[in-house]
Every structure is written in structure tokens, then in C-alpha cells.
């Protein structure tokens, strides 16, 4: 099995390398550096190493951080690091494991029962994400980029990072997001337990 995995991984690595050489028309030492290898391992862990399509999902997420997010903020590496830490703490199986958890529900037609709870959790997650973005950008502006002034703009709203107002807004978003997340998480667990009991009861 390990021999076959090594052959298949070399096959896909060879295809990726050939396509990369055709696309960029150059192969430098960076392509075989420790940084590139670490990025690949990071993408594999984020997507999920135990599933075939897990590294593909991880690669897409990694590229979104490295390309799309890097154009929006200079602190994109911090966001990537925080995302990786959250994955290690709460989803060690990767994003693919979250998708695989929904397959039995989809097969039994129970996924619709979970969607309202998922929507509440998603709303709370958006509030927490806004709180995180505002906090990170404020800290970055004050600690790293203060030489260019403390005036900044986020989501089209201009404000001064040296004043208390944006920090109070960030604190309020954290408080509201954490409170909403606790309620939403409890609803998700309750709905998940009920659906699992119905599936087990149906099998019995």
C-alpha cells in the first residue's frame, strides 16, 4: 500500500511539476525549497490527508490565502496561521472530514434538518470573522504600519486606529459573536444528536 501511495504521489507530483514549468516557463530553486514543501504539507493538512480529494481542497484554500488574500491585506500570513491553528484544534481531520460527516445525512435525506442550525452557526461565524479581521488590521496598523499614519479603511469605512471607537466596535463584535456561537453550537449539537438517533432508529 505504501509503495502504491509513493508511486501515485510521484505521478501527480510529476504532472504538477510539468504543468508548472509550462505555465511559468522557469524552474528555480524555490520550487524545491523547504518553504514550498512546508506550504504543500500545510495545504494537505488543511484539506485532509486521509481522503483523496482532501489535498485538492487544501490546495484551493491555500491558493486563496496566498493569492487572493495577499492582495487585500499584508497580514495574510497571520490569517493563514490562525486558520491552521483552528484546524489543528477543532478539525484535525481537515475540511474533507467535515464534508464526509455530511454524507450519511445526505444519503438518508436528513441534511435539510441540519441546515437551519448550520445557518445560525454560519452567521455567528461571520460575526466572529469580522471581529477577527478588525482586530488583526487594527493591531497591524498600530504596531507595524504606524509610520504611515493611523488612518485606515476597512470594507469601505474609514477610521483612525489610534482612537477608541474601532477597538470598542471590535470588542462588541467579539462579545456578540462568542455569545451567538455558543448558542448556535448548542443548537447544532442538539440537532445532530436527534438526527443521529433517527438514523440509528431507522436502521434498527
C-alpha positions, 0 to 999 in steps of 0.5 A, spaced: 500 500 500 505 504 501 509 503 495 502 504 491 501 511 495 509 513 493 508 511 486 501 515 485 504 521 489 510 521 484 505 521 478 501 527 480 507 530 483 510 529 476 504 532 472 504 538 477 511 539 476 510 539 468 504 543 468 508 548 472 514 549 468 509 550 462 505 555 465 511 559 468 516 557 463 522 557 469 524 552 474 528 555 480 530 553 486 524 555 490 520 550 487 524 545 491 525 549 497 523 547 504 518 553 504 514 550 498 514 543 501 512 546 508 506 550 504 504 543 500 504 539 507 500 545 510 495 545 504 494 537 505 493 538 512 488 543 511 484 539 506 485 532 509 490 527 508 486 521 509 481 522 503 483 523 496 480 529 494 482 532 501 489 535 498 485 538 492 481 542 497 487 544 501 490 546 495 484 551 493 484 554 500 491 555 500 491 558 493 486 563 496 490 565 502 496 566 498 493 569 492 487 572 493 488 574 500 495 577 499 492 582 495 487 585 500 491 585 506 499 584 508 497 580 514 495 574 510 500 570 513 497 571 520 490 569 517 493 563 514 496 561 521 490 562 525 486 558 520 491 552 521 491 553 528 483 552 528 484 546 524 489 543 528 484 544 534 477 543 532 478 539 525 484 535 525 481 531 520 481 537 515 475 540 511 474 533 507 472 530 514 467 535 515 464 534 508 464 526 509 460 527 516 455 530 511 454 524 507 450 519 511 445 525 512 445 526 505 444 519 503 438 518 508 435 525 506 436 528 513 441 534 511 435 539 510 434 538 518 441 540 519 441 546 515 437 551 519 442 550 525 448 550 520 445 557 518 445 560 525 452 557 526 454 560 519 452 567 521 455 567 528 461 565 524 461 571 520 460 575 526 466 572 529 470 573 522 469 580 522 471 581 529 477 577 527 479 581 521 478 588 525 482 586 530 488 583 526 488 590 521 487 594 527 493 591 531 497 591 524 496 598 523 498 600 530 504 596 531 507 595 524 504 600 519 504 606 524 509 610 520 504 611 515 499 614 519 493 611 523 488 612 518 485 606 515 479 603 511 476 597 512 470 594 507 469 601 505 469 605 512 474 609 514 477 610 521 483 612 525 486 606 529 489 610 534 482 612 537 477 608 541 471 607 537 474 601 532 477 597 538 470 598 542 466 596 535 471 590 535 470 588 542 462 588 541 463 584 535 467 579 539 462 579 545 456 578 540 459 573 536 462 568 542 455 569 545 451 567 538 456 561 537 455 558 543 448 558 542 448 556 535 453 550 537 448 548 542 443 548 537 447 544 532 449 539 537 442 538 539 440 537 532 445 532 530 444 528 536 436 527 534 438 526 527 443 521 529 438 517 533 433 517 527 438 514 523 440 509 528 432 508 529 431 507 522 436 502 521 434 498 527 
